Amino acid sequence: MGTSRLLLLSVIWGAVCLLTGPLPAAQEPMPGDVGQDPPAGTELSATDQSGAGDGETASGIEVLSPLHAGIASFFNGDSADEDGASGPNGAAGEGPAGERVPGRHFLSTFKLPDKLDFAGQPVPLDNWQVRERIEFEFYQFLESEGESIIMAKRTGRCFPPVETQLAEAGLSDDLKYMLLVESKCVEAAYSSKRASGPWQFIRSTGRRYKLKSNKWRDERRNLELSTEAAIKYLSHLHGSLGDWFLAMAAYNAGERRIKKRLKEQNVDDYWKFHYVRETMRYVPRIIAAKEIFSQPYKYLGVSKDELYKPIETETVTVRVKKRKEHLAKIAERYGTYFLELRMLNPELRRSHLPRGKYKLKIPKRECPLGCIKQDGSP
C-alpha cells in the first residue's frame, strides 16, 4: 500500500472517530445472560423480557454499528462481492435487489403457521392482536436459541411422567407445555413470589392440593406429586371457567381475579380480555412453546436422539435413627453421592434429614434387593 494511500486512510479514520466515537469493545457474557438459568429468587413465570438497547444484543454483548462494521471491514481488507455478499464465501449480506443471501440466519425465516390449536381449542390467529402476541413469544423463544435448546433437551426427562399422568386423568397432552413457561422444566425452581417447583405452586395453593412443605421437605418440588396437584387444580379451573385459555390465565393470576375482570369488561373470551402484562403474555407464550418444542428439530436443530434421557431410578425407604443424618452419608450407603441424591430428590431442602422414615429416589442398581459387599455381608 502506497504512502499517499495510507495518509488518506489515516485522515478518513480520524474524521470517522470524531463523528462516531471509538469502536465499542465486545464484552464477555455474564452469569444470568441468555442460555443460563436465572438465580434463585428470579421470577420464572412469564418472565419480563425487555428489548436490548442501541448497540447491544439481548445478552448484553455490544455489537458494531453498520458504520463501524464497514470501516473495520475496510481496514481488515474485506470487500463486498458484486452480489452484495461479504467475504469470499458470500456468507452474509443482501443481493442487489435486497434478496437474502443463502448462509445468513434470519429469525424471520421461521413463520408461525396460519392455524394453531391448543387442548382441542382453535387459536384465533385471524385476529390481528392475537397473532402479534403469539408471534412475539414465538420469536422470543427463537431469539434465546441457546436457552431454548437446553429447554428442548430437558423435555426428554421432564415430559414422559407428566404425559402419563395427564393421559390417566383424561386431560390434553398440550398442558405439559405449561412447564416450560412456569419453570423451564426445573424441578427446584423458586420465584420471587415464593412459588416453588416445576408447576410453581405458592404455599397456600399447594396445601389446598395436599402438597406438604416444611423445614426439611417441599413436595411442590416433586414432579409427580406437583403434577397430580396441577391436574386437579387445572381441572377445577376448566370446569369453573369452561375454557382452557381462561383456565390457564386463572392458573397464573388466580380464579377470583380473572372472574372479576371478565365481569368488569363484559367479556367471556381470553383473547378479548385485558389484564396485567404477565397474564396477557402467559397463554400466548404457552401456545408458542407448544409450536416450537413439539418440533425441536424444525426450529432448533435438536433431534429426538439429542433429548436428555430419563434417569433410571428406584425408590428406597431410608430410616434415620440418629437425631439427624447428613445426606452425604445416606448417599454413600446407596452407591451415589450428595449432589446426585439432592438432584434426584429436589424436594429435600436441607443437607440433613431428621430422625424418621423417608422414601428417596436413587440411581437404579443392578441388585435392587441389596448389593453384597466383598466380605459377603449385606
N, C-alpha and C positions, 0 to 999 in steps of 0.2 A: 504494500500500500504506500503511495507516494506521500511526501511530506505535506504537500498542499492539501491532499485529501484528509489527512489526519488533523490538520489545523482547522479545516472546515467542519469536520465532525465534532471537534472539541468545542467550537463556537456554538453549534447546534445543541450539543448536550448541555452546555451551560445555560442556554436560553430555556430549554425544557425543564431543567431543575428549578429555575427561578419561577416558572409558571405552575409547576405541579408539585414541587417538593420532592424529597428523596424517595426512592423506592421503598415500599414497606417491607419489613423483614418477616419472613414466614415464621410462625410460632408453632411449637410442638403442642399437640392436643393435650389438654389437662384432664385429670380424673373427672368424670361426670359428663364429658363430651359425648357426642353421638357414638354408639357402639358399646357403651359401658352402662351397667345398671346404676341408677341413682342411689345415693347413700340412704341408710335407714332414716325414716322420717320424711322422705320425699313423697309427695302425693303421686300415686301411680295411676289413679283412675281418671281417664280423660285428661291427661297431662296438658297443661298450658304450654303451647309451643309458639313462642313469639318469633317473628321473622328476623333474619340476620340483618345487621346494619350495613351501610355502604362499605364496600371493601372487605367484607367478612363473609365467610361461609357460615352455615348453621353451627359448625363445630368450633368456631372461633379462630380458624386459621385464616390469616389475611391472604388475599389474592391480589395479583397485579391488575390495575385498571387497564382498559384496552390501549390507552396511550402508552403507559409504561411497558405493557407487554410488547407493543410494536417496536419501541425503542430498544428493549432488551433483545428482541429477536434480531434487529438490525445489527447490533454490536456483537451478537453471537455468531453472525454470519449466516443466519437463516434467511430464507426468502420464500415468498409465496410462489407456488407454481401457477401456470396460466389459468388453471381451472379453479383457483382460489384456495386450494388445499395447501396447508403449510407443511414444510418438511418434505423429504424425498419420497415418503410413502403415502403422502396425501391422507394422513391420519385424522386431520381435523380441519374444520373450516366450512365455507359455503361456496357453491359454484357461482358463476356469473349471474344466474337468474335467481339467486337465493335458495337454490336447491341444496338439500342436505347431502353432505359427502359421506359415503359409507365409511364406517370405522369410528365415527364420533357418536358418543352416547347422549341421547336426549331422553329425559323423562317422558316427554310428550309422545314418544314412540309407543308408549303404553296407553291404551284407551280403556276407559270404563265402558263396559258393554251397554247396549241400548236397553236391555231388560235384565232385571235382577229380582230375586225373591229372597225372603228370609223367613224361616219357620213356616213355610207354606203361604206367606202373605206377599203379594207383589209390592215392589218398591216403586212409588210413583215418579219415575225418572223423567217423565214428560213435564213435570212441574219444574220450572227453571231454578227455583231456590233449593229444591231438594237435590237436583243433580249437582249444583255447585257445592253444596255442603258435603255431599259424599265424595265428590272429586277432590275436595280439599284434603280430606282424611286419606283418601287413596294415594295422593301424591306425597303426603307427609310420610306415610309408611315407606314409599319407594325412595324418597329423598334420604331417609335414615337407613340406607341399604345395609350397612354393617350390622346394626342392631336388629333389623328385620330378619337378616339371615340367621342370627342366633336364635331369635324367637321362633322362626320356622323350624329350626333343628330341635328346639325344646319340645315342640308339639309331638315328636316321636315318643317322648317319655310321658308327657303331661296328658295327652288326649285319650289314649286307649282306655284307662279305667273310667274316665268321665263318659266316654262314648257308651260303655257298657251300662253304667248307671242310668244315663238318660234313656237308653233303649228299654231298660227294665221298667222305668217309670212311665213309658209311653210318650215321652217328650221329644221334640225335634232335636236332631243331632246338631243343628246350627247353633244351639245355645252354648256349645263349648267355646265358640269364638269370643264369648264374653271374657273368658280367662285371659286372653291376650291384651284386652283393654284394661281389665281390672288389675292384673298383677304381672303381666308379661310371662305368665306360667312360672312364677317364682313362688314356691310354697311358703317361704318365710317372709314374704313381702309385708311391709308395715308402712302405713301412710301417716301424713301429718295430722289427719283426723282420727288417728288411733284405730283405723280399720286394719285388720290383720288377715293374713293367709291368702291363698290363691283366689278366693271369692270375695275378699276384702269385707268381711263382716265387722261391724262395730260390736262392742261387747254386749250391749243390750239386745241387739237382734240375734247375736249368737246364742245368748242364754235362752231366748224365746224358742230357738230350734235345737236346744239340748247340747250346745257346744260348750263344754266346760273350760274355764280359764282361771288359773290361779298362779301363784308364785313360781311353780315348778313346770307346769304344762299349759299349753294353749291349743286346744283342739281345733280352733279356727285355722290353724296351720296344717292340719292333717287333710290331705287332698280328698280321701274317700269320705271322711266324716263331714267336711265342709261342703262337698258336692251333694251329699244327701240332704244337708240343710238348705242349700241353694235350690235344689229341686223342689222342696216343699214350699219355700218362700216364693219362687217364681210361679209355681202352680197356683198359689193363693192369689198373687197379683194378677195373673192372667184371668182367673175366674172372677176377680173383682172388677177389672177394667175391660175385659173382653177383647184384648188386642195385645199382641206380643210387643209391638213398638212402645205402647204405653206402659206395658208391664216392665220392660227394660228401663224405661225412663224412671218409673217408680222405684225400681231396684236401686238406681243411682241416687235419687233425690228424696225418696220417701213417699209412701202412698198418699198420705193426707195432703202433702204439699201439692202433688200432681192433681189430685181431685179438686182441690181448692182453686188452682189456677185454671183448670179446664172450665169450671163453673163460671169464674170471673170473665173468661174470654169467650164463653158461649161456643166452645168447640168440643168435639169428641175425637179429633184426629191428631195424632202426634205431629204430623208434618205441617199442621196449621197452628201449632201450639208454640207459645213463646215463654221461655224461662231463662234461668241463668246460663251463662256460656257453657259450663261443664256439661249440663244436661242436654243442651242443644247440640253439642258435639258428640255426646256419648253414643247414641244409636247410630248415626252415620259412621262413626269410627268402627263400630262392631260390624256393620254391613261391609265396609271397605276391608276389614280384616278377613271376613269370610272369602271375599273375592280373591284376595292375594294369597292367603295362607292355605286355601284349598287347592291352589295351583302354584306351589312354591317354585317349581322348575320354570314355569312360564314367566313369572315376574322377577324371581331372584336367582335363577340358575341352580336351585337346590333340588337334587333328585331325592326320591324316596329312600335310596340306599344311604344318603348322607344324613338323614334324620337321626338324632340320638336314640339309641336303642333303649327300650325299657330295662331297668336294672332288675335282675333276678334276685328276689329276696325271699326270706321266710320270716315268720313271726315267732318269737320265743317269749316265754314267760320268765321274767327276771325277778328274783327275790332279793331285796336289800335287807339284810339282818342287822347291820350296824345303824347308828344314828343317821348317817348319810354315807354315800359311796361315790367316788369320782367316776365319771363316765369313761375315763381312760382305762380304769381297772376293769369295768364291765366289758368294754370293747375288747380288751386283751383276752378275756375269758372266751369270747366267741370268735376269735381269729380275725378281728378287724382292728380299727384304730379310731381314736377320738373324733377326728374330723369326719370320717365316713359315717360313724354312728350318728353324729349330730345332723349330717346332711340327709341321711335316710329317715331320721325322726325329727323333722323340723319343729314339731310341737314342743320339744324339750327346750326350756327357757334358761336353764342353769347348767353349770358344768358338773353338778352333783345331782343325785336322787336321794330323797329321804327314805327312811325305813318304810317298807311296803312291797307290794307286788305290782309289776308293770309288764305290759306287752310291748315289745320293741321289735322293729324290723332290723334284720342283719343280712349281710350278703348270703345268698343261698349256698349251703355247704354240701359237699359230696356225701357226707354221713350225717343226715338230719337227726338221727337219734342220739347223737353224741359221738364225737371223734375220740378214738382210743389213743392215748399217749404212747410213746415208745416203750415206756416201762410196763405197759399192759393195764394201767389203771385208767378208769374212765375220766 
